């Protein structure tokens, strides 16, 4: 299953407009709550200049970028944790994604109704955090009851787990989010929180401030207040004008897009930055395969070893893994071909314990 980022936010903050710009899909972007009733799903390519350079050098028959799946999830309102609005559906959809792209409205426009009557991105964020936190507390309560019974029977592991779960519970009750605690948890507890319980507030998050075109380069009072509010979360905050991105997505040619970007004082579409940030958010890296038939980018988690990377191509590659032939991207670009890399002694032969590096160009030997 592709790795997924879910776009969330209150109604009318620009989620669907941004989703359309990301995917060139046509999700309904209307000026009223719940325009998106079912999660729209789009596959987006990850911009990577290295892939373009390899394609230029190799001149393959085909080029295939790596991708991330983006899910546009229905807007959430107060009371979602108790099923208000489309709350139950929202919470079920967000539980399935690997990371959250949280869009907050940071522009003033009397023609676009705000569900709470005024523009306040800090308040909007807190509404969603509260609803996700309440649902997490409900999830935690059920598990704590179960673990407590085991702990009373004298299991040291369960006593430890119970202590950790109660710490998370107290943290949530104070109005904070679970992901702030992950760095101090052992591997087993972290796995319980993020995978087994799948706590909503433990998911990694990227905040997107949707601004008007006048604030895209400098920000505004809304973005400054928001950055201060999330400064303790160790989360990235980026600014995008969804309206600009929507216009760029509608343009037919690269020349038109470049001319428009130049006119707006931008070097690239904001969605490119968002996609790259989301990719990093998921703790992913890219390796490449490069041959005359195809130059391709592959997604693998940071820290993955060579057999796991081989398995991304085909499970047989992982099962029958023998070795990996690895070329560093810069060596390939500098020397100009695989043959010249070999002649220069720059191709490494690596075994099962090799940890894949971002940008590696790999060829796998296997036997099934």
C-alpha positions in Angstrom: 0.0 0.0 0.0 1.4 3.5 -0.9 2.5 5.7 1.9 -0.2 8.3 2.6 -0.4 11.9 3.8 -3.8 13.1 4.8 -4.7 16.8 4.3 -6.8 18.0 7.2 -8.2 21.2 8.6 -11.4 23.0 9.4 -13.9 23.6 6.6 -13.1 26.4 4.1 -9.4 26.7 4.9 -8.3 25.8 1.3 -7.8 22.0 1.7 -9.5 20.9 -1.5 -8.1 23.8 -3.5 -4.6 22.7 -2.4 -5.4 19.1 -3.1 -6.5 19.9 -6.6 -3.2 21.9 -7.2 -1.2 18.9 -5.8 -2.9 16.3 -7.9 -4.5 18.1 -10.8 -7.6 16.3 -9.7 -11.0 18.0 -9.5 -12.2 17.6 -6.0 -15.2 19.9 -5.2 -13.9 23.1 -3.8 -17.0 24.9 -2.7 -17.6 27.7 -0.3 -19.5 25.7 2.4 -18.6 23.0 4.9 -18.5 19.4 3.9 -18.0 20.0 0.2 -15.7 17.0 0.4 -17.7 14.2 1.9 -15.6 11.3 0.8 -11.8 11.3 1.0 -10.4 12.2 -2.4 -7.2 10.3 -3.1 -4.4 11.4 -5.5 -1.0 10.0 -6.4 1.6 12.8 -6.6 5.1 12.6 -7.9 8.0 13.8 -5.7 10.0 16.5 -7.5 13.7 15.5 -7.7 16.3 17.3 -9.9 18.6 14.2 -9.5 16.1 12.1 -11.5 16.0 14.7 -14.2 19.8 14.8 -14.4 20.1 11.0 -14.6 17.5 11.0 -17.4 19.6 13.5 -19.2 22.7 11.4 -18.9 21.3 8.0 -19.6 18.6 8.9 -22.1 16.4 6.0 -21.2 13.2 4.8 -22.9 11.2 5.6 -19.8 11.6 7.7 -16.6 9.5 6.9 -13.5 9.5 9.3 -10.5 8.7 8.1 -7.0 5.3 9.0 -5.5 3.3 9.7 -2.3 -0.4 9.3 -1.9 -2.4 12.3 -0.8 -5.8 12.0 0.8 -8.1 15.0 1.0 -10.2 14.4 4.2 -13.6 16.0 5.0 -13.4 19.1 7.2 -13.6 18.6 10.9 -15.7 20.7 13.4 -16.1 21.0 17.1 -17.6 17.8 18.6 -16.1 15.5 15.9 -14.9 13.1 18.6 -18.5 12.7 19.6 -19.6 12.3 16.0 -20.6 15.9 15.2 -20.7 16.9 11.5 -18.6 14.3 9.7 -16.5 13.6 12.7 -16.7 9.8 12.8 -15.7 9.6 9.1 -13.0 12.2 9.5 -11.4 10.3 12.4 -11.6 6.9 10.7 -10.0 8.4 7.5 -7.2 10.1 9.4 -6.3 7.0 11.4 -5.4 5.3 8.1 -2.8 7.8 6.9 0.9 7.8 7.8 1.3 11.5 8.3 -0.8 14.7 8.5 -0.7 17.8 6.3 -2.6 20.3 8.5 -3.9 23.3 6.6 -4.7 26.4 8.5 -6.3 29.6 7.1 -4.1 32.6 7.3 -5.8 35.0 4.9 -8.7 37.4 5.3 -11.5 37.4 2.7 -15.0 38.4 3.5 -16.2 36.4 0.5 -15.0 33.1 2.0 -17.1 32.1 5.0 -15.2 30.8 8.1 -17.0 28.1 10.0 -16.3 29.9 13.3 -16.9 33.4 12.0 -13.4 34.8 12.2 -9.9 34.0 11.0 -7.7 32.6 13.8 -5.3 29.8 12.8 -4.2 29.1 16.4 -7.7 28.6 17.5 -8.4 26.4 14.4 -5.4 24.2 15.2 -6.4 23.8 18.8 -9.9 22.7 17.8 -8.5 19.9 15.7 -5.9 19.0 18.3 -8.7 18.9 20.9 -10.9 16.6 18.9 -8.0 14.3 18.0 -6.8 14.3 21.6 -10.3 13.4 22.9 -10.4 10.4 20.5 -6.9 9.4 21.6 -8.0 9.5 25.3 -10.9 7.2 24.5 -8.5 4.8 22.8 -6.0 5.0 25.6 -8.6 4.4 28.3 -9.6 1.1 26.8 -6.0 -0.1 26.5 -5.1 1.2 30.0 -8.0 -0.9 31.5 -6.7 -4.0 29.7 -3.1 -3.5 30.7 -3.9 -2.6 34.3 -5.5 -6.0 34.7 -2.3 -7.7 33.5 -0.1 -5.5 35.6 -2.0 -6.5 38.8 -1.0 -10.1 38.0 2.6 -9.1 38.5 3.9 -8.7 34.9 6.8 -6.3 34.9 6.5 -5.6 31.2 2.8 -4.7 31.7 3.6 -2.5 34.8 6.1 -0.6 32.6 3.6 -0.3 29.7 0.9 0.9 32.1 3.3 3.6 33.4 4.0 4.8 29.9 0.4 4.8 28.8 -0.6 6.9 31.9 2.1 9.4 31.1 0.7 9.8 27.6 -2.8 10.1 29.1 -1.7 12.9 31.4 0.0 14.7 28.6 -3.1 14.6 26.4 -5.3 15.7 29.3 -3.1 18.8 29.6 -4.0 19.7 26.0 -0.8 18.6 24.4 -0.2 16.1 21.6 1.3 12.6 21.9 4.0 13.1 19.2 5.8 15.4 21.6 6.6 12.4 23.8 7.9 10.0 21.2 11.5 11.0 21.4 11.7 9.9 25.1 10.0 6.6 24.6 11.7 3.2 24.1 11.1 1.4 20.9 8.4 -1.0 22.2 6.3 1.8 23.7 6.7 4.0 20.6 5.5 1.0 18.5 2.5 0.6 20.7 1.6 4.3 20.5 2.1 4.8 16.8 1.3 1.4 15.3 -0.8 -0.7 17.6 -3.0 2.1 19.1 -2.4 4.4 16.1 -2.9 7.5 18.2 -4.0 10.3 16.0 -1.9 13.0 17.8 1.2 10.8 17.5 1.3 11.1 13.8 3.9 13.4 12.3 2.5 16.7 11.1 3.4 19.4 8.5 1.6 22.7 9.0 0.6 24.6 5.9 -0.3 28.2 6.3 -2.7 29.1 3.4 -2.0 32.8 2.8 -3.0 35.4 0.2 -0.6 36.3 -2.6 0.6 39.4 -0.8 1.9 37.3 2.1 3.5 34.4 0.2 7.0 35.7 0.6 6.8 37.6 3.9 4.0 36.0 5.9 1.6 38.1 8.0 0.3 38.5 11.5 -1.6 35.3 11.3 1.4 33.2 10.3 3.6 34.9 12.9 1.1 34.1 15.7 0.8 30.5 14.4 4.5 29.9 14.3 4.9 31.0 17.9 2.0 28.7 18.9 3.6 25.6 17.4 7.2 26.4 18.2 7.4 23.7 20.9 6.1 20.9 18.6 9.3 20.5 16.5 7.0 20.6 13.4 7.7 22.3 10.1 5.6 25.2 9.0 5.4 26.3 5.4 3.5 29.0 3.6 1.5 28.4 0.5 -1.1 30.4 -1.4 -3.5 27.8 -2.6 -5.1 30.2 -5.1 -1.7 30.7 -6.8 -1.1 27.0 -6.8 -4.5 26.3 -8.3 -3.7 28.8 -11.2 -0.4 27.2 -11.8 -1.9 23.7 -12.0 -4.4 24.9 -14.7 -1.6 26.2 -17.0 -0.9 24.0 -20.0 2.8 24.6 -20.6 6.0 24.8 -18.6 6.8 28.1 -20.1 3.5 29.6 -18.9 4.1 28.3 -15.4 7.6 29.7 -15.3 6.5 33.1 -16.6 3.7 33.2 -13.9 6.1 32.2 -11.1 8.5 34.9 -12.2 5.7 37.4 -12.2 4.7 36.4 -8.7 8.4 36.5 -7.5 8.6 32.7 -6.9 11.3 30.3 -8.0 9.1 27.2 -8.0 5.5 26.2 -7.2 4.8 26.0 -3.5 3.4 22.5 -3.9 6.9 21.3 -4.8 8.1 22.4 -1.4 5.0 20.8 0.2 5.6 17.5 -1.5 9.3 17.4 -0.6 8.5 18.3 3.0 5.8 15.6 3.2 8.3 13.1 1.9 10.8 14.0 4.6 8.0 14.0 7.1 7.4 10.3 6.4 11.2 9.7 7.0 11.7 8.5 3.5 14.7 8.7 1.1 15.1 8.0 -2.6 17.4 5.6 -4.4 17.6 5.1 -8.1 18.0 2.4 -10.7 19.4 3.6 -14.0 19.5 1.8 -17.3 18.7 2.3 -21.0 15.2 0.9 -20.5 14.3 2.9 -17.5 15.6 5.5 -15.0 13.5 5.2 -11.9 13.3 6.6 -8.4 12.3 4.3 -5.5 11.0 5.1 -2.1 12.5 3.5 1.0 12.5 4.4 4.7 15.5 6.1 6.1 17.8 3.4 7.7 16.7 0.6 5.4 19.2 -2.0 4.5 19.9 -3.2 1.0 17.6 -6.3 1.0 14.7 -4.2 2.1 15.4 -1.7 -0.7 15.5 -4.6 -3.2 12.2 -5.8 -1.9 10.6 -2.4 -2.9 11.2 -3.5 -6.5 10.0 -7.1 -6.1 9.7 -9.4 -3.1 11.8 -12.0 -4.9 14.7 -9.5 -4.9 14.6 -9.4 -1.2 14.1 -13.1 -0.6 17.0 -14.1 -2.9 19.3 -11.1 -2.2 22.9 -11.8 -2.9 24.5 -8.3 -3.2 24.0 -4.8 -4.3 26.1 -2.8 -6.7 26.1 0.8 -5.5 27.1 4.0 -7.2 27.0 7.3 -5.5 24.9 9.9 -7.4 27.7 12.5 -7.6 30.2 9.9 -9.0 27.7 8.9 -11.7 27.1 12.6 -12.7 30.8 13.5 -12.6 32.0 10.5 -14.6 29.0 10.4 -17.0 28.1 6.7 -17.2 28.1 3.4 -15.3 31.0 2.1 -17.5 33.2 5.0 -16.6 32.3 4.6 -12.9 33.4 1.0 -13.0 36.6 1.9 -14.8 37.4 4.5 -12.0 36.7 1.8 -9.3 33.9 3.9 -7.9 31.3 1.1 -7.9 30.9 -0.6 -4.5 29.7 -4.1 -3.9 27.6 -4.2 -0.7 26.0 -7.0 1.3 22.9 -7.5 3.4 24.0 -5.1 6.2 24.5 -2.1 3.9 22.3 0.9 4.9 21.0 2.6 1.8 21.9 6.3 1.4 19.7 9.0 -0.1 20.6 9.3 -3.8 22.3 5.8 -4.2 22.1 4.3 -7.6 21.7 0.6 -7.1 21.7 -2.7 -9.0 20.7 -5.9 -7.2 21.9 -9.4 -7.7 19.6 -12.1 -6.5 18.8 -15.7 -6.9 15.4 -17.4 -6.3 
